[in-house]
Amino acid sequence: MWHDLLVAMALLMVIEGIWPFLSPASLRRALHQLIAQEDRALRIAGLVSMLFGVILLYWVN
């Protein structure tokens, strides 16, 4: 189980590193836009992301 968790974390780090590596300026612009969002919009986006992740995990397993 620990091995799978570490593999998943490593893959997450690789995937998250692609955008800043390929286009740091566009990432910076996106983060500035993200800062301007209201808390409610960020919470909704987080909830949708978590639900999608849970559904994907259920579907894969």
C-alpha positions as CSV (number, residue, x, y, z in Angstrom):
1,M,0.0,0.0,0.0
2,W,2.8,2.5,0.9
3,H,4.4,1.7,-2.4
4,D,1.3,2.6,-4.4
5,L,0.8,5.8,-2.4
6,L,4.4,6.9,-3.1
7,V,4.0,6.0,-6.8
8,A,0.8,8.1,-6.9
9,M,2.5,11.1,-5.2
10,A,5.5,10.9,-7.5
11,L,3.2,10.8,-10.6
12,L,1.2,13.8,-9.2
13,M,4.4,15.8,-8.8
14,V,5.5,15.0,-12.3
15,I,2.2,15.9,-13.8
16,E,2.0,19.2,-11.7
17,G,5.5,20.1,-12.8
18,I,4.7,20.0,-16.5
19,W,2.9,23.3,-16.7
20,P,5.4,25.5,-14.9
21,F,8.2,23.8,-16.8
22,L,6.7,24.3,-20.3
23,S,5.0,27.7,-19.8
24,P,5.9,29.6,-16.5
25,A,4.4,32.9,-17.8
26,S,0.9,31.3,-18.5
27,L,1.0,29.6,-15.0
28,R,1.8,33.0,-13.4
29,R,-1.2,34.6,-15.2
30,A,-3.5,31.8,-14.2
31,L,-2.4,32.1,-10.6
32,H,-3.1,35.8,-10.6
33,Q,-6.6,35.1,-11.9
34,L,-7.0,32.4,-9.3
35,I,-6.1,34.9,-6.5
36,A,-8.9,37.2,-7.8
37,Q,-11.6,34.6,-7.4
38,E,-14.0,34.6,-4.4
39,D,-13.7,31.9,-1.7
40,R,-17.0,30.4,-2.8
41,A,-15.8,29.8,-6.3
42,L,-12.6,28.2,-5.1
43,R,-14.6,26.0,-2.7
44,I,-16.9,24.9,-5.5
45,A,-13.9,24.1,-7.8
46,G,-12.3,22.1,-5.0
47,L,-15.5,20.2,-4.3
48,V,-15.9,19.4,-8.0
49,S,-12.3,18.2,-8.2
50,M,-12.7,16.0,-5.1
51,L,-15.9,14.5,-6.4
52,F,-14.3,13.8,-9.8
53,G,-11.4,12.2,-8.1
54,V,-13.6,9.9,-5.9
55,I,-15.7,8.9,-9.0
56,L,-12.5,8.2,-11.0
57,L,-11.1,6.1,-8.1
58,Y,-14.4,4.2,-7.8
59,W,-14.5,3.6,-11.6
60,V,-10.8,2.4,-11.8
61,N,-11.2,0.0,-8.9
